[in-house]
């Protein structure tokens, strides 16, 4: 693995029981190898990552805007149901 890359894994660790992302060294038969045998194959879910800066959160709408959109969608659905009932 390249020197700039780090190997990340998702799951619990000895010090934190909740699932989380953590970086650790990869060693055949040791840390980062699920089969725990020195056989030239590292078997572990995960992958190398190159993070150059802090990850920014994804922006979302404020709560009031989400409630407004949900209300508009509800009114549109209600008007569609009423139109279908009138045509029957």
N, CA, C and O atoms as a GROMACS GRO file, in nm:
protein
  352
    1UNK      N    1   0.085  -0.117   0.000
    1UNK     CA    2   0.000   0.000   0.000
    1UNK      C    3   0.090   0.124   0.000
    1UNK      O    4   0.198   0.124   0.059
    2UNK      N    5   0.043   0.227  -0.067
    2UNK     CA    6   0.121   0.351  -0.076
    2UNK      C    7   0.136   0.415   0.062
    2UNK      O    8   0.054   0.394   0.152
    3UNK      N    9   0.241   0.494   0.078
    3UNK     CA   10   0.266   0.558   0.207
    3UNK      C   11   0.162   0.664   0.241
    3UNK      O   12   0.142   0.693   0.359
    4UNK      N   13   0.096   0.724   0.141
    4UNK     CA   14  -0.004   0.828   0.166
    4UNK      C   15  -0.140   0.770   0.203
    4UNK      O   16  -0.227   0.843   0.250
    5UNK      N   17  -0.159   0.640   0.181
    5UNK     CA   18  -0.290   0.579   0.205
    5UNK      C   19  -0.299   0.522   0.346
    5UNK      O   20  -0.199   0.482   0.405
    6UNK      N   21  -0.420   0.520   0.398
    6UNK     CA   22  -0.447   0.457   0.527
    6UNK      C   23  -0.556   0.355   0.504
    6UNK      O   24  -0.642   0.375   0.418
    7UNK      N   25  -0.555   0.247   0.578
    7UNK     CA   26  -0.654   0.141   0.564
    7UNK      C   27  -0.762   0.161   0.668
    7UNK      O   28  -0.734   0.162   0.788
    8UNK      N   29  -0.886   0.176   0.624
    8UNK     CA   30  -0.997   0.199   0.714
    8UNK      C   31  -1.087   0.077   0.722
    8UNK      O   32  -1.107   0.006   0.623
    9UNK      N   33  -1.140   0.053   0.839
    9UNK     CA   34  -1.231  -0.058   0.862
    9UNK      C   35  -1.349  -0.007   0.943
    9UNK      O   36  -1.337   0.088   1.020
   10UNK      N   37  -1.465  -0.071   0.924
   10UNK     CA   38  -1.586  -0.032   0.996
   10UNK      C   39  -1.626  -0.146   1.090
   10UNK      O   40  -1.641  -0.260   1.046
   11UNK      N   41  -1.644  -0.114   1.216
   11UNK     CA   42  -1.685  -0.214   1.313
   11UNK      C   43  -1.643  -0.175   1.453
   11UNK      O   44  -1.588  -0.067   1.473
   12UNK      N   45  -1.668  -0.261   1.549
   12UNK     CA   46  -1.629  -0.231   1.687
   12UNK      C   47  -1.480  -0.255   1.709
   12UNK      O   48  -1.418  -0.333   1.637
   13UNK      N   49  -1.425  -0.189   1.807
   13UNK     CA   50  -1.287  -0.212   1.847
   13UNK      C   51  -1.286  -0.250   1.995
   13UNK      O   52  -1.390  -0.248   2.060
   14UNK      N   53  -1.170  -0.283   2.046
   14UNK     CA   54  -1.160  -0.324   2.186
   14UNK      C   55  -1.201  -0.212   2.282
   14UNK      O   56  -1.259  -0.239   2.387
   15UNK      N   57  -1.170  -0.086   2.246
   15UNK     CA   58  -1.200   0.025   2.336
   15UNK      C   59  -1.336   0.091   2.309
   15UNK      O   60  -1.389   0.159   2.398
   16UNK      N   61  -1.394   0.074   2.188
   16UNK     CA   62  -1.524   0.132   2.155
   16UNK      C   63  -1.613   0.020   2.101
   16UNK      O   64  -1.585  -0.036   1.995
   17UNK      N   65  -1.720  -0.014   2.174
   17UNK     CA   66  -1.803  -0.128   2.135
   17UNK      C   67  -1.900  -0.097   2.021
   17UNK      O   68  -1.948  -0.189   1.954
   18UNK      N   69  -1.930   0.032   1.996
   18UNK     CA   70  -2.020   0.069   1.887
   18UNK      C   71  -1.944   0.065   1.754
   18UNK      O   72  -1.824   0.092   1.749
   19UNK      N   73  -2.017   0.031   1.645
   19UNK     CA   74  -1.954   0.031   1.512
   19UNK      C   75  -1.910   0.172   1.475
   19UNK      O   76  -1.985   0.268   1.495
   20UNK      N   77  -1.790   0.185   1.421
   20UNK     CA   78  -1.736   0.314   1.378
   20UNK      C   79  -1.623   0.288   1.280
   20UNK      O   80  -1.572   0.176   1.271
   21UNK      N   81  -1.583   0.393   1.204
   21UNK     CA   82  -1.470   0.382   1.113
   21UNK      C   83  -1.341   0.407   1.191
   21UNK      O   84  -1.334   0.499   1.272
   22UNK      N   85  -1.240   0.324   1.165
   22UNK     CA   86  -1.112   0.344   1.230
   22UNK      C   87  -1.001   0.300   1.135
   22UNK      O   88  -1.020   0.211   1.051
   23UNK      N   89  -0.885   0.362   1.149
   23UNK     CA   90  -0.770   0.327   1.066
   23UNK      C   91  -0.678   0.236   1.147
   23UNK      O   92  -0.662   0.253   1.268
   24UNK      N   93  -0.617   0.140   1.079
   24UNK     CA   94  -0.523   0.051   1.146
   24UNK      C   95  -0.423  -0.002   1.045
   24UNK      O   96  -0.450   0.000   0.925
   25UNK      N   97  -0.309  -0.050   1.091
   25UNK     CA   98  -0.212  -0.108   0.998
   25UNK      C   99  -0.261  -0.243   0.945
   25UNK      O  100  -0.338  -0.312   1.012
   26UNK      N  101  -0.217  -0.278   0.827
   26UNK     CA  102  -0.255  -0.405   0.766
   26UNK      C  103  -0.135  -0.499   0.769
   26UNK      O  104  -0.029  -0.466   0.716
   27UNK      N  105  -0.152  -0.614   0.831
   27UNK     CA  106  -0.044  -0.713   0.842
   27UNK      C  107  -0.099  -0.849   0.804
   27UNK      O  108  -0.202  -0.891   0.857
   28UNK      N  109  -0.033  -0.919   0.715
   28UNK     CA  110  -0.076  -1.053   0.676
   28UNK      C  111  -0.068  -1.145   0.798
   28UNK      O  112   0.039  -1.165   0.855
   29UNK      N  113  -0.183  -1.200   0.836
   29UNK     CA  114  -0.189  -1.287   0.953
   29UNK      C  115  -0.207  -1.212   1.083
   29UNK      O  116  -0.214  -1.274   1.189
   30UNK      N  117  -0.214  -1.080   1.078
   30UNK     CA  118  -0.227  -1.001   1.200
   30UNK      C  119  -0.341  -0.903   1.190
   30UNK      O  120  -0.449  -0.935   1.140
   31UNK      N  121  -0.316  -0.781   1.237
   31UNK     CA  122  -0.420  -0.677   1.235
   31UNK      C  123  -0.461  -0.649   1.091
   31UNK      O  124  -0.376  -0.629   1.004
   32UNK      N  125  -0.592  -0.646   1.066
   32UNK     CA  126  -0.643  -0.619   0.933
   32UNK      C  127  -0.656  -0.742   0.846
   32UNK      O  128  -0.686  -0.728   0.728
   33UNK      N  129  -0.635  -0.862   0.899
   33UNK     CA  130  -0.646  -0.986   0.821
   33UNK      C  131  -0.744  -1.078   0.893
   33UNK      O  132  -0.715  -1.130   1.000
   34UNK      N  133  -0.863  -1.100   0.830
   34UNK     CA  134  -0.968  -1.179   0.895
   34UNK      C  135  -0.933  -1.326   0.908
   34UNK      O  136  -0.978  -1.391   1.003
   35UNK      N  137  -0.855  -1.381   0.815
   35UNK     CA  138  -0.826  -1.526   0.824
   35UNK      C  139  -0.712  -1.557   0.921
   35UNK      O  140  -0.689  -1.674   0.952
   36UNK      N  141  -0.642  -1.456   0.970
   36UNK     CA  142  -0.536  -1.468   1.071
   36UNK      C  143  -0.428  -1.570   1.036
   36UNK      O  144  -0.363  -1.624   1.126
   37UNK      N  145  -0.406  -1.596   0.909
   37UNK     CA  146  -0.298  -1.686   0.869
   37UNK      C  147  -0.204  -1.614   0.773
   37UNK      O  148  -0.248  -1.537   0.687
   38UNK      N  149  -0.074  -1.638   0.788
   38UNK     CA  150   0.026  -1.576   0.702
   38UNK      C  151   0.032  -1.659   0.574
   38UNK      O  152   0.106  -1.757   0.564
   39UNK      N  153  -0.047  -1.617   0.474
   39UNK     CA  154  -0.056  -1.692   0.349
   39UNK      C  155  -0.043  -1.604   0.226
   39UNK      O  156  -0.070  -1.648   0.115
   40UNK      N  157   0.000  -1.478   0.244
   40UNK     CA  158   0.016  -1.387   0.131
   40UNK      C  159  -0.113  -1.322   0.086
   40UNK      O  160  -0.113  -1.246  -0.011
   41UNK      N  161  -0.224  -1.350   0.155
   41UNK     CA  162  -0.353  -1.293   0.120
   41UNK      C  163  -0.410  -1.223   0.242
   41UNK      O  164  -0.420  -1.281   0.350
   42UNK      N  165  -0.448  -1.096   0.225
   42UNK     CA  166  -0.513  -1.022   0.333
   42UNK      C  167  -0.662  -1.022   0.303
   42UNK      O  168  -0.707  -0.963   0.205
   43UNK      N  169  -0.738  -1.090   0.388
   43UNK     CA  170  -0.882  -1.106   0.371
   43UNK      C  171  -0.953  -1.026   0.478
   43UNK      O  172  -0.964  -1.070   0.592
   44UNK      N  173  -1.001  -0.907   0.441
   44UNK     CA  174  -1.068  -0.821   0.537
   44UNK      C  175  -1.151  -0.717   0.462
   44UNK      O  176  -1.100  -0.654   0.370
   45UNK      N  177  -1.278  -0.697   0.501
   45UNK     CA  178  -1.356  -0.592   0.436
   45UNK      C  179  -1.302  -0.455   0.474
   45UNK      O  180  -1.275  -0.429   0.591
   46UNK      N  181  -1.288  -0.371   0.378
   46UNK     CA  182  -1.235  -0.237   0.400
   46UNK      C  183  -1.158  -0.195   0.277
   46UNK      O  184  -1.163  -0.264   0.174
   47UNK      N  185  -1.088  -0.087   0.284
   47UNK     CA  186  -1.010  -0.044   0.170
   47UNK      C  187  -0.924   0.076   0.203
   47UNK      O  188  -0.947   0.145   0.303
   48UNK      N  189  -0.825   0.102   0.118
   48UNK     CA  190  -0.740   0.219   0.140
   48UNK      C  191  -0.815   0.348   0.112
   48UNK      O  192  -0.903   0.352   0.026
   49UNK      N  193  -0.781   0.452   0.184
   49UNK     CA  194  -0.846   0.582   0.165
   49UNK      C  195  -0.741   0.692   0.170
   49UNK      O  196  -0.641   0.681   0.242
   50UNK      N  197  -0.765   0.795   0.095
   50UNK     CA  198  -0.676   0.910   0.093
   50UNK      C  199  -0.758   1.031   0.128
   50UNK      O  200  -0.828   1.085   0.042
   51UNK      N  201  -0.752   1.076   0.252
   51UNK     CA  202  -0.830   1.190   0.298
   51UNK      C  203  -0.735   1.308   0.313
   51UNK      O  204  -0.640   1.304   0.392
   52UNK      N  205  -0.761   1.413   0.235
   52UNK     CA  206  -0.671   1.528   0.234
   52UNK      C  207  -0.713   1.639   0.330
   52UNK      O  208  -0.632   1.724   0.365
   53UNK      N  209  -0.838   1.638   0.370
   53UNK     CA  210  -0.887   1.743   0.460
   53UNK      C  211  -1.006   1.689   0.539
   53UNK      O  212  -1.052   1.578   0.516
   54UNK      N  213  -1.055   1.770   0.632
   54UNK     CA  214  -1.173   1.730   0.707
   54UNK      C  215  -1.293   1.719   0.613
   54UNK      O  216  -1.308   1.800   0.521
   55UNK      N  217  -1.376   1.621   0.635
   55UNK     CA  218  -1.493   1.599   0.552
   55UNK      C  219  -1.605   1.692   0.599
   55UNK      O  220  -1.637   1.695   0.718
   56UNK      N  221  -1.663   1.766   0.506
   56UNK     CA  222  -1.770   1.860   0.540
   56UNK      C  223  -1.905   1.788   0.541
   56UNK      O  224  -1.927   1.699   0.458
   57UNK      N  225  -1.993   1.823   0.632
   57UNK     CA  226  -2.125   1.761   0.633
   57UNK      C  227  -2.205   1.802   0.509
   57UNK      O  228  -2.184   1.909   0.452
   58UNK      N  229  -2.296   1.716   0.469
   58UNK     CA  230  -2.381   1.745   0.353
   58UNK      C  231  -2.490   1.843   0.397
   58UNK      O  232  -2.561   1.817   0.495
   59UNK      N  233  -2.505   1.955   0.326
   59UNK     CA  234  -2.608   2.051   0.368
   59UNK      C  235  -2.748   2.000   0.339
   59UNK      O  236  -2.772   1.934   0.238
   60UNK      N  237  -2.840   2.029   0.427
   60UNK     CA  238  -2.981   1.991   0.411
   60UNK      C  239  -3.068   2.113   0.435
   60UNK      O  240  -3.019   2.219   0.476
   61UNK      N  241  -3.195   2.097   0.411
   61UNK     CA  242  -3.289   2.206   0.437
   61UNK      C  243  -3.315   2.218   0.587
   61UNK      O  244  -3.305   2.119   0.661
   62UNK      N  245  -3.348   2.339   0.632
   62UNK     CA  246  -3.386   2.353   0.774
   62UNK      C  247  -3.517   2.279   0.802
   62UNK      O  248  -3.592   2.246   0.710
   63UNK      N  249  -3.544   2.255   0.928
   63UNK     CA  250  -3.661   2.177   0.967
   63UNK      C  251  -3.790   2.240   0.917
   63UNK      O  252  -3.880   2.168   0.874
   64UNK      N  253  -3.802   2.372   0.922
   64UNK     CA  254  -3.925   2.438   0.878
   64UNK      C  255  -3.948   2.415   0.730
   64UNK      O  256  -4.062   2.398   0.687
   65UNK      N  257  -3.842   2.414   0.649
   65UNK     CA  258  -3.856   2.392   0.505
   65UNK      C  259  -3.898   2.248   0.476
   65UNK      O  260  -3.978   2.223   0.385
   66UNK      N  261  -3.844   2.153   0.552
   66UNK     CA  262  -3.883   2.014   0.534
   66UNK      C  263  -4.031   1.994   0.568
   66UNK      O  264  -4.102   1.922   0.499
   67UNK      N  265  -4.077   2.059   0.675
   67UNK     CA  266  -4.218   2.050   0.713
   67UNK      C  267  -4.306   2.114   0.607
   67UNK      O  268  -4.413   2.061   0.577
   68UNK      N  269  -4.264   2.227   0.551
   68UNK     CA  270  -4.341   2.293   0.446
   68UNK      C  271  -4.352   2.204   0.323
   68UNK      O  272  -4.460   2.190   0.266
   69UNK      N  273  -4.240   2.143   0.282
   69UNK     CA  274  -4.243   2.053   0.166
   69UNK      C  275  -4.331   1.931   0.192
   69UNK      O  276  -4.403   1.888   0.102
   70UNK      N  277  -4.325   1.876   0.312
   70UNK     CA  278  -4.409   1.761   0.346
   70UNK      C  279  -4.557   1.801   0.340
   70UNK      O  280  -4.640   1.724   0.292
   71UNK      N  281  -4.590   1.919   0.388
   71UNK     CA  282  -4.728   1.967   0.382
   71UNK      C  283  -4.776   1.985   0.239
   71UNK      O  284  -4.889   1.948   0.206
   72UNK      N  285  -4.692   2.043   0.154
   72UNK     CA  286  -4.728   2.061   0.013
   72UNK      C  287  -4.749   1.926  -0.055
   72UNK      O  288  -4.844   1.909  -0.131
   73UNK      N  289  -4.661   1.832  -0.027
   73UNK     CA  290  -4.676   1.698  -0.086
   73UNK      C  291  -4.804   1.632  -0.038
   73UNK      O  292  -4.872   1.565  -0.116
   74UNK      N  293  -4.839   1.649   0.089
   74UNK     CA  294  -4.962   1.593   0.143
   74UNK      C  295  -5.084   1.654   0.076
   74UNK      O  296  -5.179   1.582   0.043
   75UNK      N  297  -5.084   1.787   0.056
   75UNK     CA  298  -5.198   1.852  -0.010
   75UNK      C  299  -5.211   1.806  -0.155
   75UNK      O  300  -5.322   1.784  -0.202
   76UNK      N  301  -5.100   1.791  -0.225
   76UNK     CA  302  -5.104   1.742  -0.363
   76UNK      C  303  -5.159   1.600  -0.369
   76UNK      O  304  -5.239   1.568  -0.457
   77UNK      N  305  -5.116   1.514  -0.277
   77UNK     CA  306  -5.166   1.376  -0.274
   77UNK      C  307  -5.315   1.374  -0.243
   77UNK      O  308  -5.389   1.296  -0.303
   78UNK      N  309  -5.360   1.458  -0.150
   78UNK     CA  310  -5.502   1.465  -0.115
   78UNK      C  311  -5.586   1.512  -0.233
   78UNK      O  312  -5.693   1.457  -0.258
   79UNK      N  313  -5.538   1.612  -0.306
   79UNK     CA  314  -5.613   1.661  -0.422
   79UNK      C  315  -5.620   1.554  -0.531
   79UNK      O  316  -5.721   1.544  -0.601
   80UNK      N  317  -5.516   1.475  -0.547
   80UNK     CA  318  -5.517   1.366  -0.645
   80UNK      C  319  -5.619   1.259  -0.605
   80UNK      O  320  -5.692   1.209  -0.690
   81UNK      N  321  -5.625   1.224  -0.477
   81UNK     CA  322  -5.721   1.125  -0.429
   81UNK      C  323  -5.864   1.176  -0.449
   81UNK      O  324  -5.951   1.100  -0.491
   82UNK      N  325  -5.887   1.303  -0.421
   82UNK     CA  326  -6.021   1.360  -0.439
   82UNK      C  327  -6.062   1.359  -0.585
   82UNK      O  328  -6.178   1.333  -0.616
   83UNK      N  329  -5.967   1.388  -0.678
   83UNK     CA  330  -5.998   1.386  -0.820
   83UNK      C  331  -6.033   1.245  -0.867
   83UNK      O  332  -6.123   1.227  -0.948
   84UNK      N  333  -5.962   1.145  -0.815
   84UNK     CA  334  -5.988   1.007  -0.854
   84UNK      C  335  -6.125   0.964  -0.802
   84UNK      O  336  -6.198   0.896  -0.873
   85UNK      N  337  -6.162   1.004  -0.680
   85UNK     CA  338  -6.291   0.968  -0.622
   85UNK      C  339  -6.406   1.033  -0.699
   85UNK      O  340  -6.512   0.972  -0.714
   86UNK      N  341  -6.387   1.157  -0.748
   86UNK     CA  342  -6.492   1.228  -0.823
   86UNK      C  343  -6.514   1.163  -0.959
   86UNK      O  344  -6.626   1.163  -1.011
   87UNK      N  345  -6.408   1.108  -1.018
   87UNK     CA  346  -6.422   1.048  -1.151
   87UNK      C  347  -6.488   0.911  -1.146
   87UNK      O  348  -6.532   0.861  -1.250
   88UNK      N  349  -6.494   0.849  -1.028
   88UNK     CA  350  -6.558   0.715  -1.016
   88UNK      C  351  -6.705   0.721  -1.014
   88UNK      O  352  -6.771   0.618  -1.004
   0.00000   0.00000   0.00000
